[in-house]
């Protein structure tokens, strides 16, 4: 899994490439936590899933943990452009009832 993290003026922007699973979810969580510690004023997390080929329950748990933490700070989590297979997993899990999904990075930044 390749993880790219950037702090933008209004959001923390994370791009994932690979699989978000049991082996990679801890690194994702650690990188996001470290980035928010460096930019505590940010309350929006944008995660680009375009290049995520697979997500398992550990990956879902990592996203849910970020959602819960942001909700406590009146923040939000926005997912961008998941592949159809990843979108189905998100739908079946029920996460789409609480987490926003948009088609483009530009739309995500507008919601931030």
BATOR-301022 format. One record per residue: residue in one letter; x, y, z of N, C-alpha, C in turn. Coordinates in nm, 2 decimals, m for minus. Layout:
BEGIN
("A" (X Y Z) (X Y Z) (X Y Z))
...
END
This chain:
BEGIN
("X" (0.09 m0.12 0.00) (0.00 0.00 0.00) (0.09 0.12 0.00))
("X" (0.06 0.21 m0.09) (0.13 0.34 m0.09) (0.03 0.44 m0.04))
("X" (0.08 0.52 0.06) (0.00 0.62 0.12) (0.06 0.76 0.11))
("X" (m0.01 0.85 0.05) (0.03 0.99 0.03) (m0.06 1.08 0.11))
("X" (0.01 1.16 0.20) (m0.07 1.25 0.29) (m0.03 1.39 0.27))
("X" (m0.13 1.48 0.25) (m0.10 1.62 0.23) (m0.20 1.70 0.32))
("X" (m0.15 1.80 0.39) (m0.23 1.89 0.46) (m0.27 2.01 0.37))
("X" (m0.39 2.02 0.34) (m0.44 2.13 0.26) (m0.49 2.24 0.35))
("X" (m0.53 2.36 0.30) (m0.58 2.46 0.39) (m0.70 2.42 0.47))
("X" (m0.79 2.34 0.41) (m0.92 2.31 0.47) (m0.94 2.16 0.50))
("X" (m0.84 2.08 0.47) (m0.86 1.94 0.49) (m0.73 1.86 0.48))
("X" (m0.73 1.74 0.54) (m0.62 1.65 0.53) (m0.65 1.56 0.41))
("X" (m0.56 1.55 0.32) (m0.59 1.48 0.19) (m0.50 1.36 0.19))
("X" (m0.56 1.24 0.18) (m0.49 1.11 0.18) (m0.52 1.03 0.05))
("X" (m0.42 0.99 m0.02) (m0.44 0.91 m0.14) (m0.38 0.77 m0.11))
("X" (m0.46 0.67 m0.14) (m0.42 0.53 m0.11) (m0.41 0.46 m0.25))
("X" (m0.31 0.37 m0.25) (m0.28 0.29 m0.37) (m0.25 0.15 m0.33))
("X" (m0.34 0.06 m0.36) (m0.31 m0.08 m0.32) (m0.43 m0.14 m0.25))
("X" (m0.41 m0.21 m0.14) (m0.51 m0.28 m0.07) (m0.52 m0.22 0.08))
("X" (m0.64 m0.19 0.12) (m0.66 m0.15 0.26) (m0.71 m0.27 0.34))
("X" (m0.62 m0.34 0.41) (m0.66 m0.46 0.47) (m0.59 m0.48 0.60))
("X" (m0.59 m0.60 0.66) (m0.53 m0.63 0.79) (m0.39 m0.58 0.80))
("X" (m0.32 m0.59 0.69) (m0.17 m0.56 0.69) (m0.14 m0.41 0.67))
("X" (m0.23 m0.34 0.61) (m0.20 m0.20 0.58) (m0.29 m0.10 0.66))
("X" (m0.40 m0.14 0.72) (m0.48 m0.05 0.79) (m0.41 0.01 0.91))
("X" (m0.33 m0.06 0.98) (m0.26 0.01 1.09) (m0.17 0.12 1.05))
("X" (m0.10 0.11 0.93) (m0.01 0.21 0.88) (m0.10 0.33 0.84))
("X" (m0.21 0.31 0.77) (m0.31 0.41 0.74) (m0.35 0.49 0.86))
("X" (m0.39 0.42 0.96) (m0.44 0.49 1.08) (m0.32 0.57 1.15))
("X" (m0.20 0.51 1.15) (m0.09 0.58 1.21) (m0.05 0.71 1.13))
("X" (m0.05 0.70 1.00) (m0.01 0.81 0.92) (m0.12 0.93 0.93))
("X" (m0.24 0.89 0.93) (m0.35 0.99 0.95) (m0.34 1.06 1.09))
("X" (m0.32 0.98 1.19) (m0.31 1.03 1.32) (m0.19 1.13 1.33))
("X" (m0.08 1.09 1.28) (0.04 1.18 1.28) (0.02 1.31 1.21))
("X" (m0.05 1.30 1.09) (m0.08 1.42 1.01) (m0.17 1.51 1.09))
("X" (m0.28 1.46 1.15) (m0.37 1.54 1.23) (m0.30 1.60 1.35))
("X" (m0.20 1.53 1.41) (m0.12 1.59 1.52) (m0.04 1.71 1.48))
("X" (0.01 1.70 1.35) (0.08 1.82 1.30) (m0.01 1.93 1.25))
("X" (m0.13 1.90 1.22) (m0.23 2.00 1.18) (m0.36 1.99 1.25))
("X" (m0.36 2.02 1.38) (m0.48 1.99 1.46) (m0.60 2.08 1.43))
("X" (m0.58 2.19 1.36) (m0.69 2.27 1.32) (m0.78 2.21 1.21))
("X" (m0.73 2.11 1.14) (m0.80 2.05 1.03) (m0.91 1.95 1.09))
("X" (m1.03 1.95 1.04) (m1.13 1.86 1.09) (m1.20 1.78 0.97))
("X" (m1.14 1.79 0.85) (m1.19 1.71 0.74) (m1.08 1.62 0.69))
("X" (m1.12 1.50 0.67) (m1.03 1.40 0.61) (m1.09 1.36 0.47))
("X" (m1.01 1.38 0.37) (m1.05 1.33 0.23) (m0.96 1.21 0.20))
("X" (m1.02 1.10 0.17) (m0.95 0.98 0.13) (m0.98 0.94 m0.01))
("X" (m0.88 0.95 m0.10) (m0.90 0.91 m0.24) (m0.88 0.76 m0.25))
("X" (m0.98 0.69 m0.29) (m0.98 0.55 m0.30) (m0.97 0.50 m0.45))
("X" (m0.94 0.58 m0.54) (m0.94 0.55 m0.68) (m0.85 0.43 m0.71))
("X" (m0.74 0.42 m0.65) (m0.64 0.31 m0.67) (m0.64 0.20 m0.57))
("X" (m0.75 0.20 m0.48) (m0.76 0.09 m0.39) (m0.83 m0.02 m0.46))
("X" (m0.76 m0.14 m0.46) (m0.82 m0.25 m0.54) (m0.90 m0.35 m0.45))
("X" (m0.88 m0.34 m0.32) (m0.94 m0.43 m0.22) (m0.95 m0.37 m0.09))
("X" (m1.06 m0.39 m0.02) (m1.08 m0.35 0.12) (m1.14 m0.46 0.20))
("X" (m1.09 m0.49 0.32) (m1.15 m0.59 0.40) (m1.20 m0.53 0.53))
("X" (m1.24 m0.61 0.62) (m1.30 m0.56 0.75) (m1.21 m0.47 0.83))
("X" (m1.08 m0.50 0.82) (m0.98 m0.42 0.89) (m0.97 m0.28 0.82))
("X" (m0.98 m0.28 0.69) (m0.99 m0.15 0.62) (m1.11 m0.07 0.65))
("X" (m1.23 m0.14 0.66) (m1.35 m0.08 0.69) (m1.34 m0.02 0.84))
("X" (m1.28 m0.10 0.92) (m1.27 m0.06 1.06) (m1.18 0.07 1.07))
("X" (m1.07 0.07 0.99) (m0.99 0.19 0.99) (m1.06 0.32 0.95))
("X" (m1.15 0.30 0.84) (m1.23 0.42 0.80) (m1.33 0.46 0.90))
("X" (m1.39 0.36 0.96) (m1.49 0.38 1.07) (m1.43 0.45 1.19))
("X" (m1.31 0.41 1.23) (m1.24 0.47 1.34) (m1.21 0.62 1.31))
("X" (m1.17 0.65 1.18) (m1.15 0.79 1.14) (m1.28 0.87 1.15))
("X" (m1.38 0.81 1.10) (m1.51 0.88 1.10) (m1.55 0.91 1.25))
("X" (m1.54 0.81 1.33) (m1.58 0.84 1.47) (m1.49 0.95 1.54))
("X" (m1.37 0.94 1.52) (m1.28 1.04 1.58) (m1.31 1.18 1.52))
("X" (m1.33 1.19 1.39) (m1.37 1.32 1.33) (m1.50 1.37 1.38))
("X" (m1.60 1.28 1.40) (m1.73 1.32 1.45) (m1.72 1.38 1.58))
("X" (m1.63 1.33 1.67) (m1.62 1.39 1.80) (m1.56 1.53 1.80))
("X" (m1.50 1.57 1.69) (m1.44 1.70 1.67) (m1.53 1.78 1.57))
("X" (m1.65 1.74 1.55) (m1.74 1.81 1.45) (m1.68 1.81 1.31))
("X" (m1.60 1.71 1.28) (m1.54 1.70 1.15) (m1.61 1.60 1.06))
("X" (m1.55 1.58 0.95) (m1.61 1.49 0.85) (m1.51 1.41 0.77))
("X" (m1.55 1.29 0.72) (m1.47 1.21 0.64) (m1.54 1.20 0.50))
("X" (m1.46 1.22 0.40) (m1.51 1.22 0.26) (m1.43 1.12 0.18))
("X" (m1.50 1.02 0.12) (m1.43 0.93 0.04) (m1.44 0.97 m0.11))
("X" (m1.34 0.95 m0.19) (m1.34 0.99 m0.33) (m1.32 0.87 m0.42))
("X" (m1.41 0.86 m0.51) (m1.40 0.77 m0.63) (m1.36 0.63 m0.60))
("X" (m1.43 0.56 m0.51) (m1.40 0.42 m0.50) (m1.43 0.33 m0.62))
("X" (m1.35 0.23 m0.65) (m1.39 0.14 m0.76) (m1.52 0.07 m0.72))
("X" (m1.59 0.02 m0.83) (m1.72 m0.05 m0.80) (m1.71 m0.16 m0.70))
("X" (m1.60 m0.24 m0.70) (m1.59 m0.35 m0.60) (m1.57 m0.30 m0.46))
("X" (m1.50 m0.19 m0.44) (m1.48 m0.13 m0.31) (m1.61 m0.06 m0.27))
("X" (m1.68 0.00 m0.36) (m1.80 0.07 m0.33) (m1.91 m0.03 m0.28))
("X" (m1.91 m0.15 m0.34) (m2.00 m0.25 m0.30) (m1.97 m0.29 m0.15))
("X" (m1.85 m0.31 m0.12) (m1.81 m0.34 0.02) (m1.86 m0.23 0.12))
("X" (m1.83 m0.11 0.08) (m1.88 0.00 0.16) (m2.03 0.01 0.18))
("X" (m2.10 m0.02 0.07) (m2.25 m0.03 0.07) (m2.29 m0.14 0.17))
("X" (m2.24 m0.26 0.15) (m2.28 m0.37 0.23) (m2.25 m0.35 0.38))
("X" (m2.15 m0.28 0.41) (m2.11 m0.26 0.55) (m2.20 m0.16 0.62))
("X" (m2.27 m0.07 0.54) (m2.35 0.03 0.59) (m2.28 0.16 0.62))
("X" (m2.15 0.17 0.59) (m2.07 0.29 0.61) (m2.12 0.41 0.52))
("X" (m2.18 0.38 0.41) (m2.23 0.48 0.32) (m2.35 0.56 0.38))
("X" (m2.41 0.51 0.48) (m2.51 0.58 0.55) (m2.46 0.70 0.63))
("X" (m2.33 0.69 0.67) (m2.27 0.80 0.75) (m2.15 0.87 0.69))
("X" (m2.09 0.81 0.59) (m1.97 0.87 0.53) (m2.01 0.92 0.39))
("X" (m1.97 1.04 0.35) (m1.99 1.09 0.22) (m1.90 1.03 0.12))
("X" (m1.95 1.01 0.00) (m1.87 0.96 m0.11) (m1.90 1.05 m0.23))
("X" (m1.79 1.10 m0.29) (m1.80 1.19 m0.41) (m1.72 1.13 m0.52))
("X" (m1.75 1.18 m0.64) (m1.68 1.13 m0.76) (m1.54 1.18 m0.79))
("X" (m1.52 1.31 m0.75) (m1.39 1.37 m0.78) (m1.33 1.44 m0.66))
("X" (m1.20 1.46 m0.67) (m1.13 1.53 m0.57) (m1.17 1.67 m0.56))
("X" (m1.21 1.73 m0.67) (m1.26 1.87 m0.67) (m1.39 1.88 m0.59))
("X" (m1.48 1.79 m0.60) (m1.61 1.79 m0.53) (m1.58 1.77 m0.38))
("X" (m1.48 1.69 m0.35) (m1.45 1.67 m0.21) (m1.39 1.80 m0.14))
("X" (m1.31 1.86 m0.22) (m1.25 1.99 m0.16) (m1.36 2.10 m0.15))
("X" (m1.46 2.09 m0.23) (m1.57 2.19 m0.22) (m1.65 2.16 m0.09))
("X" (m1.66 2.03 m0.05) (m1.74 2.00 0.07) (m1.66 2.02 0.20))
("X" (m1.53 2.03 0.18) (m1.44 2.04 0.30) (m1.46 2.17 0.38))
END
